[in-house]
Amino acid sequence: MKNEINLSLWNQFGASIEMLENAIKVCPDEHWNSEKRFWYNAFHCLFFLDYYLCTTPKTFSPTPPFTTSEFEDKMPERVYSKVELLAYLAHSQKKAKSLIFALNEEKLNERWINSSGSMDYSIFEIILYNMRHVQHHAAQLNMILRQEIGNAPEWVYREGELKQ
């Protein structure tokens, strides 16, 4: 039974991550750093994707070249490129898959508590929270793409399964 739950959870979380990836890939260069800040919305989502996957959030540090600017409510010092953000996405995608497939009943019930204590969730709940956050921002990016270029990527049913 455990394997079916892990697989189902990964299929849906992985699909959310792929929808984010597809939106990033489709964004034309001329819209990357426009007034709608496509790059920043994608970065914000990726930063928190990585953070919420950390089982000890008090020790979280993003991979270089990224900083903790998101914790300080300020813009990064520079615009991150599409290549940099896609590499960050690939890193977090692997991290998510590893975490989900390593889940057991004990791990699911461990607590995820941020530094201020304002977020106190089970590992299972923070995974669901994270998936909703990714999907929320993927939808925002798709809306920007529809408004700006009249096109957006298709729905992903499960990880690896694009709508036909």
BAFI-3210 file (N, C-alpha, C; in Angstrom, 3 decimals, decimal comma, padded with zeros to 6 digits):
// residues 164
n [1|2|3|4|5|6|7|8|9|10|11|12|13|14|15|16|17|18|19|20|21|22|23|24|25|26|27|28|29|30|31|32|33|34|35|36|37|38|39|40|41|42|43|44|45|46|47|48|49|50|51|52|53|54|55|56|57|58|59|60|61|62|63|64|65|66|67|68|69|70|71|72|73|74|75|76|77|78|79|80|81|82|83|84|85|86|87|88|89|90|91|92|93|94|95|96|97|98|99|100|101|102|103|104|105|106|107|108|109|110|111|112|113|114|115|116|117|118|119|120|121|122|123|124|125|126|127|128|129|130|131|132|133|134|135|136|137|138|139|140|141|142|143|144|145|146|147|148|149|150|151|152|153|154|155|156|157|158|159|160|161|162|163|164]
n.u [000,823|001,961|003,739|001,969|000,723|002,935|003,714|001,398|001,288|003,736|003,230|001,329|002,519|004,865|003,724|002,791|005,225|006,286|004,455|005,125|007,771|007,278|005,974|008,038|009,878|008,455|008,230|008,929|012,046|011,811|009,795|010,688|011,871|010,020|007,581|005,823|007,381|008,107|010,279|010,871|008,583|008,688|011,148|010,569|008,666|010,243|012,234|010,761|009,728|012,034|012,752|010,491|010,813|012,885|013,730|014,613|013,984|015,140|017,807|018,029|019,473|019,667|020,791|023,784|023,560|021,756|020,172|019,088|017,186|014,420|013,445|013,822|012,073|012,761|013,785|015,884|019,379|019,966|018,695|017,689|018,621|016,878|018,077|019,435|017,229|015,868|017,745|017,698|015,092|015,297|017,012|015,374|013,249|014,365|014,982|012,409|011,256|012,933|012,446|009,671|009,518|010,917|009,295|007,718|005,470|006,402|008,107|006,234|004,800|006,573|007,568|007,473|008,829|009,103|011,605|010,521|008,433|005,900|004,860|003,847|003,790|002,960|005,253|003,945|001,785|003,187|004,244|001,928|001,053|003,187|002,947|000,497|001,291|003,205|001,539|-000,217|001,470|002,410|000,038|-000,384|001,809|001,165|-001,152|-000,060|001,441|-000,631|-001,913|000,146|001,367|-000,596|-000,698|-000,144|001,398|000,146|-002,068|-000,765|-001,352|-000,345|002,910|005,099|003,069|001,663|-001,202|-003,039]
n.v [-001,210|001,266|001,975|002,617|004,933|006,665|006,766|007,871|010,367|011,433|011,424|013,493|015,740|015,877|016,438|019,045|020,382|019,959|021,454|024,017|024,063|023,844|026,274|028,097|027,388|028,101|030,845|033,713|035,382|038,190|038,690|037,860|039,567|041,632|044,180|042,603|040,818|038,041|036,260|036,697|035,831|033,126|032,460|033,003|030,999|028,701|029,021|028,713|026,186|024,613|025,279|024,369|021,680|021,005|019,166|020,055|022,998|025,188|025,155|025,696|026,566|028,066|026,739|027,983|030,192|031,468|033,404|034,151|036,114|036,065|035,520|037,897|039,576|041,015|041,943|039,836|040,532|040,569|039,775|036,509|034,031|032,125|029,638|029,304|029,182|026,941|024,981|025,125|024,284|021,602|020,571|020,794|019,216|016,629|016,456|016,551|014,192|012,240|012,680|012,112|009,399|008,241|008,399|007,195|005,931|006,970|009,112|010,714|011,800|013,389|016,651|019,779|022,722|026,143|028,775|030,887|029,652|029,995|028,396|025,212|022,098|018,709|016,553|015,384|017,208|019,593|018,873|018,667|021,333|022,612|021,555|022,726|025,403|025,501|024,842|026,989|029,151|028,258|028,402|031,194|032,041|030,835|032,284|034,841|034,274|033,657|036,153|037,787|036,526|035,046|032,310|029,242|026,568|023,158|021,297|019,099|015,859|013,801|013,269|013,352|012,950|014,616|016,508|015,154]
n.w [000,000|000,807|-001,299|-003,408|-002,437|-002,178|-004,882|-006,097|-004,809|-005,707|-008,500|-008,746|-007,450|-008,926|-011,419|-010,970|-010,658|-013,204|-014,705|-013,897|-014,851|-017,625|-018,129|-017,566|-019,570|-021,889|-021,814|-023,617|-024,329|-024,383|-022,597|-020,180|-018,281|-018,030|-017,113|-015,665|-014,357|-014,812|-014,445|-011,733|-010,374|-011,018|-009,811|-007,074|-006,554|-006,993|-005,044|-002,656|-003,117|-002,882|-000,223|001,319|000,925|002,490|005,247|007,657|008,292|009,640|009,094|006,448|003,323|000,251|-002,935|-004,484|-007,291|-005,663|-003,072|000,306|-000,006|-000,283|002,260|003,435|002,323|-000,023|-003,308|-005,326|-005,918|-008,583|-011,892|-012,434|-014,772|-017,304|-017,692|-015,237|-013,485|-014,441|-013,862|-011,079|-010,678|-011,600|-009,667|-007,344|-008,136|-008,178|-005,469|-004,341|-005,364|-004,232|-001,479|-001,314|-002,144|-000,103|002,041|004,959|007,482|009,927|009,089|007,736|009,831|011,201|012,364|010,681|011,171|010,949|011,403|012,948|014,116|013,232|011,292|011,531|010,691|009,771|008,038|005,915|005,529|004,875|002,441|000,869|001,091|-000,169|-002,775|-003,520|-003,469|-005,540|-007,723|-007,685|-008,383|-010,873|-012,293|-012,208|-013,766|-016,186|-016,752|-017,153|-019,453|-021,270|-021,391|-022,366|-024,627|-025,767|-025,464|-023,690|-021,815|-021,949|-019,740|-017,283|-016,538|-014,881|-013,446|-016,073|-017,947|-020,302|-021,333|-024,002]
ca.u [000,000|002,821|004,270|000,911|000,548|004,121|003,646|000,313|001,721|004,748|002,612|000,666|003,494|005,718|002,964|002,811|006,572|006,403|003,687|005,974|008,877|006,773|005,725|009,340|010,450|007,681|008,322|009,891|013,068|011,365|008,838|011,337|012,085|009,114|006,967|005,126|008,436|007,927|011,423|010,824|007,514|009,213|012,161|009,892|008,084|011,333|012,878|009,941|009,685|013,246|012,659|009,489|011,297|013,944|013,099|015,043|013,940|015,979|019,163|017,922|020,270|019,495|022,015|024,296|023,845|020,584|020,365|017,890|016,460|012,976|013,143|013,966|011,060|013,360|014,132|017,291|020,247|020,026|017,713|018,180|018,345|016,036|018,945|019,642|015,996|015,583|018,663|017,159|013,913|015,748|017,526|014,249|012,454|015,037|014,831|011,014|011,054|013,639|011,717|008,378|009,690|011,489|008,309|007,065|004,538|007,150|008,555|005,050|004,323|007,564|007,124|008,191|008,574|010,020|012,396|009,684|007,403|004,572|004,419|004,084|003,057|003,581|005,950|002,915|001,043|004,021|004,340|000,686|001,121|004,176|002,361|-000,491|002,028|003,762|000,456|-000,707|002,367|002,388|-001,178|-000,130|002,718|000,389|-002,032|000,784|001,754|-001,840|-002,130|001,237|001,682|-001,781|-000,446|000,429|001,534|-001,003|-002,204|-000,049|-002,215|000,556|004,303|005,445|001,912|001,079|-002,509|-002,942]
ca.v [000,000|002,447|002,340|003,258|006,290|007,434|006,963|008,819|011,688|011,911|011,710|014,792|016,790|015,949|017,125|020,475|020,874|019,983|022,590|025,178|023,958|024,136|027,716|028,766|027,123|028,761|032,301|034,325|036,221|039,583|038,779|037,319|040,633|042,750|044,753|041,552|040,098|036,591|035,578|036,775|034,941|031,762|032,305|032,930|029,668|027,721|029,204|028,092|024,750|024,071|025,483|023,478|020,303|020,827|018,593|020,863|024,346|026,160|025,107|025,830|027,513|027,724|026,480|029,152|031,571|032,032|033,893|034,090|037,383|035,842|035,599|039,299|040,316|041,949|041,370|039,440|041,607|040,557|038,930|035,163|033,595|030,947|028,474|029,173|028,754|025,551|024,129|025,106|023,424|020,207|020,240|020,614|018,084|015,434|016,513|016,191|012,776|011,466|012,813|011,420|007,950|007,783|008,572|006,088|006,496|007,770|010,351|011,523|012,450|014,318|018,042|020,772|023,971|027,190|029,425|031,710|028,818|030,344|027,278|023,953|021,113|017,401|016,471|015,127|018,426|020,584|018,424|019,101|022,790|022,933|021,242|023,774|026,637|025,365|024,900|028,369|030,003|027,781|028,977|032,618|032,186|030,508|033,420|035,883|033,855|033,825|037,593|038,428|035,906|034,334|030,867|028,707|025,110|022,309|020,669|017,844|015,012|013,153|013,478|012,685|012,756|015,848|016,344|014,841]
ca.w [000,000|000,896|-002,613|-004,192|-001,911|-002,583|-006,330|-006,396|-004,347|-006,642|-009,802|-008,721|-007,146|-010,109|-012,476|-010,643|-010,963|-014,670|-015,224|-013,657|-015,809|-018,971|-018,218|-017,639|-020,895|-022,951|-021,721|-024,555|-023,698|-024,243|-021,487|-018,991|-017,299|-018,325|-015,908|-014,901|-013,625|-014,946|-013,830|-010,280|-009,919|-011,128|-008,777|-005,780|-006,451|-006,872|-003,747|-001,621|-003,403|-002,266|001,230|001,909|000,816|003,487|006,442|008,799|007,700|010,356|008,533|004,992|002,555|-001,161|-003,686|-005,214|-006,906|-005,009|-001,713|001,147|-000,161|-000,111|003,690|003,821|001,555|-000,972|-004,597|-005,477|-006,411|-010,049|-012,579|-012,705|-016,141|-017,493|-017,486|-013,792|-012,824|-014,837|-013,090|-009,715|-010,754|-011,699|-008,328|-006,428|-008,619|-007,649|-004,019|-004,050|-005,663|-003,197|-000,221|-001,399|-002,206|001,166|003,105|005,648|008,456|010,896|008,442|007,445|011,043|011,752|012,294|009,880|011,890|010,487|012,463|013,833|014,730|012,708|010,452|012,235|009,914|009,587|006,752|004,911|005,219|004,178|001,048|000,208|001,053|-001,194|-004,081|-003,813|-003,747|-006,889|-008,701|-007,667|-009,173|-012,262|-012,886|-012,426|-014,902|-017,390|-017,026|-017,751|-020,823|-022,099|-021,575|-023,101|-025,922|-026,257|-025,452|-022,454|-021,886|-021,643|-018,431|-017,077|-015,708|-013,927|-013,795|-017,329|-018,822|-020,818|-021,967|-025,443]
c.u [000,864|003,307|003,232|000,684|001,721|004,065|002,572|000,695|002,767|004,147|001,990|001,625|004,419|005,037|002,948|004,165|006,773|005,618|004,453|007,124|008,421|006,510|007,041|009,933|009,765|007,861|009,355|010,850|012,579|010,342|009,447|011,462|011,237|008,509|006,222|006,098|008,239|009,034|011,323|009,728|007,968|010,256|011,529|009,328|009,168|012,052|012,077|009,703|010,863|013,155|011,679|009,858|012,393|013,301|013,554|015,131|014,831|017,394|019,165|018,848|020,104|020,840|022,467|023,856|022,723|020,885|019,056|017,074|014,952|012,568|013,156|012,964|011,670|013,726|015,578|018,088|020,350|018,918|018,355|017,752|017,427|016,841|019,164|018,384|015,610|016,515|018,181|015,921|014,323|016,281|016,373|013,351|013,048|014,862|013,417|010,775|011,723|012,892|010,433|008,556|010,353|010,480|007,823|006,193|005,247|007,552|007,375|004,597|005,349|007,071|008,063|007,842|009,590|010,658|011,543|008,630|006,002|004,004|004,828|003,198|003,724|004,311|004,932|002,186|001,902|004,234|003,091|000,651|002,037|003,610|001,333|000,196|002,611|002,658|-000,126|000,157|002,476|001,168|-001,001|000,757|002,013|-000,565|-001,240|001,096|000,546|-002,092|-001,097|001,485|000,520|-001,621|000,136|000,515|000,246|-000,945|-001,389|-000,890|-001,462|001,973|004,596|004,296|001,263|-000,270|-002,327|-003,868]
c.v [001,271|002,888|003,033|004,697|007,167|007,760|007,983|010,242|012,263|012,257|013,102|015,941|016,979|016,661|018,629|021,095|020,947|021,136|023,891|025,205|024,343|025,625|028,480|028,600|027,905|030,277|032,853|035,266|037,647|039,774|038,321|038,373|041,853|043,256|043,720|040,638|038,577|035,845|035,568|035,873|033,481|031,510|032,151|031,527|028,617|027,813|028,477|026,607|024,075|024,137|024,499|022,003|019,991|020,316|019,263|022,318|025,379|026,204|025,312|026,905|027,129|027,479|027,759|029,100|032,229|032,396|033,757|035,383|037,218|035,903|037,042|040,190|041,385|041,200|040,902|040,583|041,662|039,669|037,570|034,731|032,375|029,675|028,238|028,649|027,332|024,572|024,018|024,212|021,953|019,718|019,926|019,454|016,766|015,332|016,076|014,701|011,896|011,497|011,985|009,911|007,384|007,869|007,234|006,732|007,397|009,121|011,284|012,345|013,360|015,741|018,869|022,109|025,007|027,902|030,223|030,886|029,088|029,274|025,985|022,898|019,748|017,439|016,233|016,407|019,459|020,170|018,854|020,619|023,249|022,685|022,308|025,089|026,616|025,511|026,308|029,260|029,543|028,359|030,474|032,840|031,849|031,642|034,562|035,531|034,025|035,304|038,214|037,838|035,097|032,823|030,487|027,195|024,386|021,794|019,378|017,027|014,360|013,468|012,673|012,487|014,082|015,549|016,117|015,704]
c.w [000,000|-000,479|-003,482|-003,731|-002,329|-004,073|-006,700|-005,987|-005,301|-008,003|-009,834|-008,402|-008,345|-011,265|-012,226|-010,991|-012,480|-015,279|-015,030|-014,659|-017,211|-019,154|-018,352|-019,042|-022,001|-022,946|-022,700|-023,817|-023,459|-023,123|-020,159|-017,893|-017,626|-017,018|-015,064|-014,168|-013,634|-014,209|-012,318|-009,714|-009,967|-010,040|-007,397|-005,555|-006,241|-005,536|-002,665|-001,874|-002,704|-000,739|001,869|001,779|001,825|004,770|007,737|008,339|008,388|009,796|007,017|004,443|001,088|-001,844|-004,383|-006,676|-006,109|-003,561|-000,939|001,071|000,040|001,355|004,181|003,097|000,649|-002,248|-004,579|-006,095|-007,922|-010,598|-012,829|-014,097|-016,151|-017,230|-015,989|-013,098|-013,215|-014,120|-011,640|-009,654|-010,790|-010,355|-007,377|-006,843|-008,094|-006,139|-003,611|-004,261|-004,608|-001,876|-000,246|-001,408|-000,946|002,316|003,653|006,722|009,469|010,306|008,159|008,646|011,706|011,550|011,419|010,515|011,434|011,681|013,442|014,562|014,206|011,778|011,156|011,578|010,033|008,242|005,639|004,531|004,498|002,724|000,276|000,057|-000,078|-002,587|-004,468|-004,164|-005,157|-007,926|-008,803|-008,565|-010,624|-012,976|-013,146|-013,648|-016,213|-017,754|-017,673|-019,202|-021,740|-022,389|-022,505|-024,484|-026,494|-026,270|-024,093|-022,585|-021,495|-020,212|-018,394|-016,102|-014,566|-014,359|-015,054|-018,305|-019,178|-021,439|-023,455|-026,262]
res [m|k|n|e|i|n|l|s|l|w|n|q|f|g|a|s|i|e|m|l|e|n|a|i|k|v|c|p|d|e|h|w|n|s|e|k|r|f|w|y|n|a|f|h|c|l|f|f|l|d|y|y|l|c|t|t|p|k|t|f|s|p|t|p|p|f|t|t|s|e|f|e|d|k|m|p|e|r|v|y|s|k|v|e|l|l|a|y|l|a|h|s|q|k|k|a|k|s|l|i|f|a|l|n|e|e|k|l|n|e|r|w|i|n|s|s|g|s|m|d|y|s|i|f|e|i|i|l|y|n|m|r|h|v|q|h|h|a|a|q|l|n|m|i|l|r|q|e|i|g|n|a|p|e|w|v|y|r|e|g|e|l|k|q]
***
